[in-house]
Amino acid sequence: MGQVQLEERKLKEIEHSRKRREVLQGFERIADTHAAAQVGDLDELIKDKEKFEYHFSNMKYYAVVVKSEDYKHSWLEKRCAPGKKILDFACGNGENGIYAASMGADCTGIDISPEGVANATKNAERMGVADRCKFIAMDGENMTFEDNTFDLGVEYGALHHVELDKALSELARVLKPDGEMICVEALRHNPLIHWYRRRTPHLRTEWEVDHILGVESLDIMRKYFGKVEVKFFHLTALALVPLRKTFLFRPLLPIFNFIDTLLLSTQLIGKYGWIMTVELGQPKK
């Protein structure tokens, strides 16, 4: 029965992803923000405007993620270089792996959604890094890579889609002994944010809502990695979302980011932020 339930859950994930990937080929987190942060050909990448507004209505909140995005990009820039092999775990439309490839790394991205893999492949071609990117449809809980394949790993918002123990065990297996990984994940502790998730069931599967990570998830990560370092982001900055397309947004965001840096510096309050980054290292073999 457990296996049947697991497969049903994965089929629902694939179907949910299909609906989203058929609407947007481009990178999700720059789809509804200040014009200065959008890609120039955004309209071409949105395949159905009406469906986009329905299936991506939460994208407006990603207007404030500059600080966590910069942190992730800085992490990748310091590590990605020619000869480095990076796994883009649950790659979606491929933005993280493509960014790593732009730094010279060789990217292999996996996703349970064939539509995501197809979009990621097209995006790599569009960004001129197709020679350093390969995207494959694969189950992240049962990867077919050999042990110790990758120097680096990156994932964004994927770990609440999977059974955490299975996925982390596989990630520890396929990373080299000195391999490192950065994970960017939403948090479930803020009651207002979690209330919004439950009020918008069309934006995510039931499994997702029930498995958003918490700080207790860090203890599960420590079962598989000797190094687990966390930073918390985005609390007061969310108040700027209604201003995201006005002239006030860009000057105010650094101020609110500074406030969040102070407020979220410890786990006691940090867990009430929206997003955390977790750096994993020393995979346990």
MOGI-V396209 format. One record per pair of residues at least 6 apart in sequence whose C-alpha atoms are under 6 Angstrom apart, sorted by the first residue. I is the first residue (numbers start at 0). GAP is how many residues later the second one is. Records with the same first field share a line. If there is no record, write none. Layout:
# MOGI-V396209
I: GAP  GAP
This chain:
# MOGI-V396209
13: 99
17: 97
20: 94  95
22: 23  24  25  29
23: 21  22  23
24: 20  94
25: 19
28: 33
29: 8
31: 27  28
32: 30  211
33: 210  211
54: 148
60: 180
79: 23  25
80: 22  23  24
81: 22  23
83: 21
84: 20  21  65  66
85: 21  64  65  66  67
86: 21  22  66
87: 9  21  66
88: 21  66
89: 20  21
90: 18  19  20
91: 24
92: 23  26  27
93: 26
96: 10
100: 6  31
105: 26
106: 25  26
107: 25  26  27
108: 26
109: 25  26  27  28
110: 26  27
111: 25  26  27
113: 23
116: 18
123: 6
140: 25  26
146: 26  27
147: 26  27  28
148: 25  26
149: 25  26
150: 25  28
151: 27  28  29
152: 28
153: 27  28  29
154: 28
155: 27  28
156: 27  28
159: 48  51  52
160: 47
171: 111
177: 104
179: 100  101
180: 98  99
181: 96  97
182: 94  95
183: 92  93
184: 90  91
185: 88  89
186: 26  27  87  88
187: 6  24  26
188: 83
189: 82
223: 59  60
224: 56  57  58  59
225: 56
226: 53  54  55
227: 51  52
228: 49  50
229: 47  48
230: 45  46
231: 32  38  44
232: 40  42  43
233: 39  40
234: 38
236: 19
242: 6
263: 6
